[in-house]
Amino acid sequence: MTRDEWPDWTKWLLLEGLIWSTVPPILGVYMIGTGRTIHRARGDDLEGILTIGKAGNLNNRLRQFWRCASNANKKGHMAGWRFQQYQMEQMFPLHELTVCWRTVPDPVTAAREEAILLKEYVFEHLENPPLNYCASWAADRKAAMDV
């Protein structure tokens, strides 16, 4: 997966100090990364993607991730909670985490795009991004049928 393959996505932005008013409160898909290369089971992930997700409200969902990732005992975002619980900041400092997103018109498109991104990631690296504990298999099957 290279950045050129993601039309209509924002640039990678640092999560720390993100101006939250620039994150739309609408449907979308997002990726949170490290800002550096991660060695994977097969090859290198040049974007350093930690998680791929979808949101009914991008602003709320990304705030939930940040609160969970930066504060022990916070709940609301499983990937953020796992980041904090497994002390991933030792390897991937919070101040280096980046985010990019793309808005979508409806929940079906959000689920489909999340599934496609996860599937492409697994095909390329033979594993999920570190904070994605599972993929949406129902959305994945639907995406496969639509191709």
C-alpha positions in Angstrom: 0.0 0.0 0.0 1.5 3.3 -1.0 0.1 6.8 -0.4 -0.5 7.2 -4.2 -3.2 4.5 -4.0 -5.4 6.5 -1.5 -7.3 9.1 -3.5 -9.1 11.9 -1.5 -7.2 11.2 1.7 -5.8 14.0 3.9 -2.1 14.3 4.4 -0.6 12.5 7.4 -1.0 14.8 10.4 0.5 14.6 13.9 -2.1 13.5 16.4 -0.5 15.5 19.2 -1.5 19.1 18.8 -4.1 18.2 16.1 -6.5 21.1 15.6 -9.7 19.1 16.3 -11.9 21.6 14.5 -10.2 20.5 11.2 -11.4 16.9 11.7 -14.9 16.6 10.3 -17.7 15.2 12.5 -19.0 12.9 9.7 -18.6 9.4 8.4 -15.2 8.3 7.3 -12.3 5.9 7.3 -8.9 6.6 9.0 -5.4 5.3 9.5 -3.2 6.0 12.5 0.5 5.5 11.9 3.9 5.9 13.5 5.4 8.3 11.0 8.2 5.7 10.3 8.7 2.3 8.8 7.6 -0.9 10.6 9.1 -4.2 9.7 6.2 -6.7 9.1 6.0 -10.5 8.5 6.5 -9.8 4.9 8.2 -6.6 3.8 8.2 -3.2 5.4 5.2 -1.0 6.0 6.7 2.4 4.9 3.7 4.3 6.4 4.0 2.6 9.8 0.3 1.9 10.0 -0.8 0.9 13.5 -4.6 0.7 12.9 -7.2 1.1 10.1 -10.7 2.0 11.1 -14.1 3.5 10.2 -16.1 6.1 12.1 -19.6 7.4 12.1 -18.1 10.7 13.4 -14.3 11.0 12.6 -13.8 13.8 15.1 -15.3 11.8 18.0 -13.6 8.6 17.0 -10.1 10.1 16.7 -10.5 11.9 20.0 -11.5 8.6 21.6 -8.3 7.0 20.2 -6.2 9.8 21.5 -7.8 9.8 25.0 -7.3 6.1 25.3 -3.8 6.0 23.9 -2.6 8.8 26.1 -4.4 8.0 29.3 -4.4 4.7 31.3 -7.8 3.3 32.3 -9.7 5.2 29.6 -12.2 3.3 27.6 -13.9 4.0 24.3 -11.5 3.0 21.5 -10.1 -0.6 21.5 -7.0 0.3 19.5 -6.2 3.3 21.8 -6.8 1.1 24.8 -4.5 -1.6 23.5 -1.8 1.0 22.6 -1.8 2.2 26.3 -2.3 -1.2 27.9 0.5 -2.9 26.0 2.8 0.1 26.6 3.4 0.6 22.9 4.5 4.2 23.5 7.9 2.6 24.4 8.3 1.7 20.8 6.0 4.3 19.1 6.1 7.6 21.1 2.7 9.4 21.2 4.2 12.6 20.0 5.1 10.8 16.7 1.7 9.2 16.0 0.1 10.4 12.8 -3.4 10.2 11.3 -5.0 10.6 7.9 -8.6 10.1 6.9 -11.1 10.2 4.1 -14.8 11.1 4.4 -17.4 8.8 2.8 -21.1 9.2 2.0 -22.6 6.3 4.0 -21.9 3.5 6.5 -21.8 0.8 3.8 -19.0 2.7 2.0 -17.2 3.2 5.3 -17.3 -0.6 6.1 -16.4 -1.5 2.6 -13.4 0.8 2.5 -12.1 -0.3 5.9 -12.4 -3.9 4.8 -10.6 -3.3 1.5 -7.7 -1.4 3.3 -7.4 -4.2 5.9 -7.5 -6.9 3.2 -4.8 -5.1 1.1 -2.6 -4.7 4.2 -2.9 -8.4 5.1 -2.2 -9.5 1.5 0.9 -7.2 1.4 2.3 -8.0 4.9 0.7 -11.3 5.9 -0.7 -9.8 9.1 -3.1 -7.1 10.4 -1.8 -3.7 11.5 -0.6 -4.1 15.1 -3.6 -2.5 16.7 -6.3 -4.2 14.5 -7.1 -7.3 16.4 -9.5 -8.5 13.8 -10.9 -7.5 10.4 -14.6 -7.0 9.5 -15.1 -10.3 7.7 -18.7 -9.6 6.7 -17.7 -6.3 5.1 -14.7 -8.1 3.6 -16.9 -10.8 1.9 -19.2 -8.1 0.6 -16.2 -6.0 -0.8 -14.8 -9.2 -2.4 -18.2 -9.8 -4.1 -18.3 -6.3 -5.4 -14.9 -6.4 -7.1 
